[in-house]
Amino acid sequence: MGFRLFDLSTRLRSAEARAVGADWFDLILYKLRGGVRFRLALSDFDPIVGTALHARTWRTLRMAAALHELAPKGALTVEAALHPAEIGLVPRLVLWPRTRGMVADLLKEKEDVAEKERFVSRHPGLARWVKKGDGGLRAVFWPPPKLAPVTHHQKVAVIDRKVTYLGGLDLDDRRWDTPSHRRASSETWHDIQLTVRSAALADNVSKHMESFRDVVEGMTPAPKLPPILRRTLSARIRGRPALLAPAERCREIEAALLDAIAGARQSIYIETQFLRDRHVARALARAARSNPSLRLMVVLPAAPEDVAFEGTTRSDARFGEFLQARCIRKLRRAFRGRLALASPVRPVVANGDGRDVLHGSPLIYVHAKVCIVDDETVILGSANLNGRSLRWDTELAVSLHDATFAARLRDRCLNHWLPEHGARRDLIGPLDSSRFDAWQRHLLENVRAEPAARTGLLVPYMTRPARRFGKDLPAVPDEMV
């Protein structure tokens, strides 16, 4: 398994699992004692910039250590995988005052030395940037902290060398939701996973899982895999002190997307957490201009999670919104009336008017990563439509050319946004000109209706909030967000 987040305290939900125990710790222990062997590569994060995520990784490692003591010898392996790419010395020096200040601020939040020491023990990556002084713990003055700008973002499991599970979903209670999304807006989560029963595919995914850490360390080239599997991989780069970026090794997911877009004839359906990548936006715009019959439907969240639910105003969040507003502006100009941008909302009246609200209703958070082209090609995995996912982070996706599966997946996606409204069969099926026009009318009807009277969950996405909030950072690579 390879996951960005894997919380062993996540509650079990199914009746079968609940018969075993209360959480995933119990479930995995039960299977370990039954003879199953587990190996998990768990993403680690920069302890200064990703402090909370770094703590979560090491919390899972502590729980895994307890599992290891209870399980048969050699049955469990859980490793923290921090991507080895680091920013160069020159940007480290430029950022030195800020990063050292961030370490100092983390320590200042703790009341006494004992609490500071406990904090560092829960964040072991901070230990090298902290030292003991006369007044207790303080930030190290020199050298300037290193920063790891790249992560392992994949979410994949291979079971018995027969079944492959992949997509966008990590494992923790934050990711759990009901299909109707009736939870509080900040607890909603929409995602798509794919389970493939194929020994051949499972063997190739296992080959990736067994090699990706050596690839990103620069120790070996990426192994050749069949075209159904697509990766993003980057590696540590040495001797380039001015660089912020890693060395790109595989851009296969991006290549698959660009090829599918270039060959699109009738329709493209996308669900994505972010729509920030300039290369994808340009490819879509070129396809629209060269093919007047091409239509594009995109489902994306009304706002990023940290902006909507945490109220962040950090520069990286503002930069991401700037990039997305720029991409959408390009698509609107190219597609004109052949573009449908939609966001899901709950069919209730919202309390407030912040970024977690759209057209008077609380948003539903979209985390899916799927692209369906002409009901023939499906690209589904862990990669968002941003530069980070397509060029830097470790990602895994499948690229399937299967018309039957593509059509079935498209209908499942569209049906999901129309719960308990089977009468709207005119909206389900190939996105030809008449059905696409019906979806555009449907989105406008939902805006005009009171929240409780809306049909389904989709309303038009609004670009203006992102455009107002966004801010360009000319010196920062797009891939940072």
N, C-alpha and C positions, 0 to 999 in steps of 0.2 A: 504494500500500500504506500502511496505517497499523497499526503494531504498538507494543506496550508494550516488548517486547524483541525485538531482531533481531541476533543475533550472527553475523557473517560468518565466524567461525572454526568454526561448527557443522559437524560431519562429515557428509558425504554417505553415504547408506545404500544406495540402490538400485543395481543393476548398471548401469542406464543412466546414472545420475548419476556413478557411480564411473569410468565410461569417460571422463568429462570432466575430473575432478579429485578432489581430496581433501576440499574443503570448499565452503561456499556462496560464498566469495570467488571460487574458481575457476569455479563454475557461473555466477555472475552475470557475471563477466568474459567467459566464453565466449559468453553470450547477448548481451551488449552488443556484442561484436565481430561477432555475427551479425545486427545491425540492430535488436535489441530495445531499447526505451527504458524505464528504470526511474525511478520517483519514489517515495520513501519518506518518510513523516512519522513520525519515531521519537520516542516519548515521552521527555521529560526529567523530572527529579525534583528536588525540593528538595535542595540540596547539604548541608544541615545534618541534616535528619531522614532523608533518603534517600540518604545519602552513597555507599553501595556501588552503588545503582542509577544514580545520577548518573555515577559513574565508568564504568559499563558503557556508558551511552549515548555518552559521549565516546570511549570506546575504539572503538566502532562507527564514530563519525564520523572518527576517525583512519584506520581501515581503509578507509572509503569515500573518503577523500582520496587514498589510494594507488590505489584502483580508478579514481578519476577521472583520474589521470595516465595510466593504462594504456588507458583506454577511449576510443572516439571522442568528439570534442568534443560536449557537449550531450546525451549519451545518458543520463547519470546525475545524479539530484538526490536527495540525502539531507539532511534537515533535522531538527534537534532541536526538538521542540515542547513547551515548558514551558507548562502551563496558566497563564494570566495572573492567575487569582484569587489574592488574598493575604488573610491575616487582617488585621483592623483594627488601628489603632494601640493601642487599649486592651489587647487581649490580647497584642499584641507587647510592651508595657511590662511586663505581668504575667509573661510568659515570658522577659523579657530576661535575668535572671541565669542561667537554665537554658540558654537557647540560646547565650549567650556562653560559658558553661562548656563546652558541647558542642564549640564550635569550639576552645576552648583545649585540651580533652582530645584532640581529633584531632591537634593539633600536638605535644602532649607525647609522644604515642606514637612520634614520629620522633626519631632519635638526634642528628642534627646539622642545620645550616641547609640544607645541600645536599639532604638527604633530605626536609626539610620543603618546600623549593621544588619538588622533583619531585612531591611529593604534591599540592601546590596546582595544579601544571600539569596533573595528571591529573584534577583536580576544579575546572575553571575557574569554576564558580559560587561557589566559596568565596573567590575572589580579593578581592571587594569587602568581605569580612568579616575580612580578614587584612591586617596592615601590618607593615612592617619597623621594628624598634626597635634599641636598643643590643644587646640580647641575641639578635637574630635576628627571626624571624617571631613575631607574637603576635596574639591576637584583638583586633579593633577594639572600642573602648569604646563609641563612639556613632557612628551611631544604632543602636537595637536591631535585630537581624537581622529581615529579612522572612521570612515562611514561606509556602510555596505548598502549601495543604492538598489540592489537587485534581489529578488526573492524567488523561491520555488513556489509557484502559484498553482501547480497542477493538483487535481483531485481525482485519484485513480486507485482502483483495487483490482487485483487478479486473484481469483478464487479457484483453487484446485487445478490451476493451469487449463481451465475450461471456460470460465466466465470472466468477462471484463466489465467493470463498472467505471464509468467516467462521465464527467460533465462539470457543472459549476458548484456543486454542493459540498461544503465542508461539514464537519460533524460537531455541532454544539446546540444547545437549546435555543440560541438566537435564530438558528436556521430553520427551526420547526414552525410549520404553519398548517392550517387546514386548506383544502382546495378552494373553499369559498372566501378565505381571507377575512374572517369575521373578528379577528383579534384587533387590539389597538394598533394604530398605524405604525408605531415604532417597533411592533412585534411581527408585522407582516413580512413575508418572504416568498417570492416566486422564483422557482428555479426549475431546470430541466436536466435530468440525468438519462443516460443511455446504458442499457445492459445488453451486452452482445455475448451470445453463447457460441463460441468458436475457439477450438483448441489452437488453431493456427494464429488467430489474432492474439489470444492470450499469451502464446509463446513470444510473439514480437513485442507485446507490451512489457512482458517480463524482461526481455532483452534491454529495452529502454530503461526500466527501473533499475536494472543491475549495472547500468553503464553511465547514467546521467551525471552522477557525482564526479566520476573521473573525467567526463567531457568538460564540465564546467570548471574543473581544476586545471584544464589544459593538458592533462596527461595522455589523452587519447582522442582520436577523431570520433565524431558521432557515428554509431553503427548504421548501416543502410537498413531501412525498414520499407515495407510495402507501401504503395501510395495511399492505402486506406488510413494509415496512421500519419499524422502531421504533428510536428513539434516546433516549439520555439526554444532555442538554447543559446546562451551566451557564456563567455568564459572570462576568467581572470586575465587581465592584460598587464604586462610588465614593461617598464622602461618608457612610459609615456606620462610624465608627471603632470601635464596640463589637462589630462582627460578626465571627464566626468563619466564617460560611457564605458561599458565593458566591450570585449571583443565578440562580435556576433558570430555564432556558429551555425544555427539553423533558423531560417525564416520560412519554414514550410507551411505553417498555418496562414501566414500572410500571402504566400504565393498561391495557395489553394483558393483563398478568398478572391484575390485579384483575377485569377483565371476564370473562376465561376462568374464573377461580375462581368468580365469582358465578353463572355459567351452568352449572357442572359438575353432572352428573346421576349418574354412576356411579363414575368413578375419576379420580384425578390421580396421575401418576407424575412424580417430580422427581429430577434429579441436580444437586447443587449443592455448591460449595466451602464456602459459608457459608449458614446459615439464621438470620439475625440481624434481619431487618426486621420491625418491629412491625406495619406496615400489612399486609404479606403474611400474617403470623401471624393477625391479626384477621380478615382476609378468609377465610382457611381455616377458622378457628373458626366464623365466621358460617355458612359453607357447610355445615359439619358439623352444626350445630344445626338448620338449616332443611331438611336433606336426610338423613334417617336411613340412607339406602342408600349414601351417598357414602363411598368408601374412599380413603385417601391412603397412598402408598408413597414414601418419600424415601431416597435413597442419598447419603450424605455422609461425609467423612473422619472418622475417630475423633478427630482433633485437628487444629488448624491447623498448617501446615507449620513455622512458626517455633517453635511450642510443642513439636511432636513431635520435630523433628530438630535444633533449635538450643538447646532448653532455655530459651528466653527467659522471663523473668518481668516484662517491661516492662508498664507500666500499660495501653498500648493493647491488648496481647494479652489481658490479664485482663478489660478492658472488653468486648472482642469475645466472649469466652467467657461473660461475664455476660449479654449480650444474647441469645446463642444459647440458653442454658439457660432464660431467661425465655420465649422464643418456643416452645421445645419443651414447656415446662410448660403453656402455653396450649393447644397442640395436643393433648397427652395428655388434658387435661380435656375438650376438646370432642369428640374422636373416640373416646376410650375404646378399645374393642376393634377399631376400624376404622382404626387407624394402624399402619403398619409402618415403623419407622426402622431402616435397615441401613447397615452400614459394611463395606467389603471388607478382607480380610486375606489374607496368603499362607498356604498350607496347610502350614506348618512351625512348629516350636516356637520361640518367641522367646527370645533371650538378654536377660534383664532384665525389668523391669516398669514402665517409664516410660510417657509418653504416646504413644510410638510403638508401643505394644503394646496389643492388645485381645483379650480372652478367650484369652490365652496365645500369640497369633500376631502377627507384625509387620504393621502396617497397610499398606494400599495407598493412595496419596494420590489423592484425587478432586478434579479441577479442572474437571469438566464443568459446563455451565450449560444445562440443557434442562428444559422442562416440557411434558408431554403430557396433555391433558385429554380424557377420554371417547373416546380414539382418534380424535379429530376435529381437534383444534387442537394445533399445535406452536409453542412459542416457544423459539428457540435462538439463542444469540449469546454475547456476552462478559460479560454482566451477571450477577453473583452476586445472591443474595437477601439483600442488605444495603442499608442506606440509602445508602452511598457509591455503589454501582453504580446504584441506582434514582433518585438525585436529584442527585448531584454530578459523578461522573466522566464522561468522554466514552465512551459505549458504543453499540454497534450490534447489532441482533438482527433476525431475521425472525420474523414471525408468520404461520404458514401454516394455512389451513383446508382440509385435504386428508385425508380418512379413509384412503385407501389408503396415503399416505406415513406418516401418524401410526401406523397399525397396524404397518407395516414397521419403522419406527424403534423402536417399543416392543419388538417381538420381538428386534431387534438388540441393544437395551440389555439386555434380560433374558437373552438367550443369552450375552452377554459375561460375565455373572457365573456362568455354568454351563459353563466350558470343559471339553471332553472328557467331558461327562456328558449325552449326547444322550438317555439313557433317561428323564430327568426332563421329558418333554414335557408333563406335567400342570402345569408351572410357566410354560409359554410360551403366550401368548395374551391375550385381553382380561382385565383385572383385575376380573372379576365376583366375586360373593361366594364361590363355591367355590374359584376359583383364588387369590383373595386369602387365604383361610383356609389354602390349601396353602402359600403363601409364608410365612405366620406360623409354621406347623408346621415348615417347612423351616429357618427361622432358629433356632428353638429346638433342633431336632435337631443343627444344626451347633455350637451352644454345648456341648451335652452330649458331642459326639464329640471324640476326639483330633484335633488339627490335620490330620494326614496322612489321616485317615479321613473328613474332611468332604466333602460334595458341593458343589462350587462354592466361591465366594469370599466370600459374604456371611454376616455374623453380626449380631446385634442391636447397634445403637448404644447406648452407655451415656452417660446425661446426667450422672451423678454426678461424674465428673472435671471437667467443665466447670463444674458448679455449685460445686464446692469451690475451683477455681482462679479463677473469675470474681470480678470486683470492679466495683461500680457507680462511675461517675464522673459525679455529677449535673450538674456544670457543663459537661460535654462533650457536644456533639451526637452522636446515634447515628451520623450520617453520617461521622464521623471514622474509623470502622472498618467 
